[in-house]
Each structure stands twice: as C-alpha cells, then as structure tokens.
C-alpha cells in the first residue's frame, strides 16, 4: 500500500510539473523555427507608425520591430493594427509582440506582460531655448498654447498659476500654427506634436521645459513567456547603452531619449 501511494504521489507530482512547464510558452523557439517574428505595429500614428508614399511602413515602432528581428536573426513580419485590436491580436496568437506606442496600466497588466520602456511618450511644456521656464511656477504671467480638451490642457489647467493665460486651439495643427507664427511662445503638448513642429525646421525650436504627464511606450507580449521577455529586454537594454535607441529617437522625435527612460 505504501509503495502504491508513493507511485500515485510521484505520478501527481510529475503531472503537476508537466502542467507547470506547459504553462510557459516557447514563443522564442517558435520564432526561431519560423524564421520570422510577427509584430503588431501602427499604420496611422506618425511618427511611431505610418505608410510612406511607396506604401512602405515607417516610423519609430517600425524601426524597433526591425531592430529586434535583426538581433534575433529573423525577418520582421509587420502586422498593421489599430489601438482597439492590437492586444486582441496578441491574445489570439496573430502576433508575437505588440510594438504600437503601447502604454502600461493596471488593466492591461492583468492580461499581458510588458518589456522595459523603449520610447518616450509624454506631455510637457515646450518653448525655445531662451525662454527661462523649468517648472510650472515659472509660467506665472505667461501665455501658453494648448489643444482644447487634450490631456495637457486638462492637466495644465489643474496646476496652472492664477495669472497664466491659456490659449486653446481646436486641434494640434492649430496649436502648431500658433507656435510657428509666434502667436504663443510656449506650448503645452505631447512630444509627438513637438516632433511635428521640429520637422518644419522653425527658426525657434521647441525644447522641453518640464513634464506634465509621463507615459512611456512598452512592448507587449503574452504572459508566461519568460524567455522572449528576457531576450527582448536584453535587446532594449543594449540599444539604450550603445546609442541605437537614441538614434531612433533623434530620427523620429527630434530629441534624445530621456536619461530615466
């Protein structure tokens, strides 16, 4: 009886270990076997992802997808997604990774895993270099342009000095035009909009003065996939230290990656 019980216990333990092992995906092995990595990328959100005149995908996220594929020794299969379907594509195994300006929050962390941050995404106050502003209190008596109803409008309104004048424009193009034409010297906007201003090579270039809200971008992958997570994190870490990621940021955002990214 004792021997029989030992056999039963051993069988249960083996089954448990088997289930535990099976619960970890081997996406990294699948990628190597396929020779391709399937990456969800944006197609209508420049400068992170868009389509050029020759219909070739281009942007910060596309460069990151190609970098990861290169470091894994495979080809990148880019899968265009929207904000709404990027996580479902991952969960239904249509893609291996989501590189689509994806922010991290508790709701998303409950269903997928995230790598280290790979791209800055934030709202802040921008102005030319000669404007002496480093904190919200320095906005006292000044005029700042914002896009009406945007995150930066709502957040800046909460903390603004009483004598700050906020000029609101109906869309990002209006805010950009106000800065370029000199209607406002400072703008509260996202780093993506600031990059769009820099792309026009204006005589006065907007520089970040201080952050309003920080929400960097992360790469999404399915849970219980530790080998892939570790490998992608290692690629990101190396890209941060060897200058590769900074070059991508300069190319698409016109600025260096923050030191604390």
Buried (B, 14 or more C-beta within 10 A) or exposed (E): EEEEEEEEEEEEEEEEEEEEEEEEBBBBEBBBEEEBBBBBBBBEBBBBBBBEEEEEBBBBBBBBBBBBBEBBEBEBBBBBBEEEBBBEBBEEEEBBBBBBBBEBEEEBEEEBBBBBBBBBBBBBBBBBEEBEBEEBEBBEEBBBBBBEEBBBBEBBEEEBEEEBEBBBBEEBEBBBBBBBEEBBBBBBBBBBBBBBBBBEEBEBBBBBBBEBBBBBBBBBBBBEBEEBBEBBBEBBEEBBEEEBBBBBBEEBBBBEBBEEB
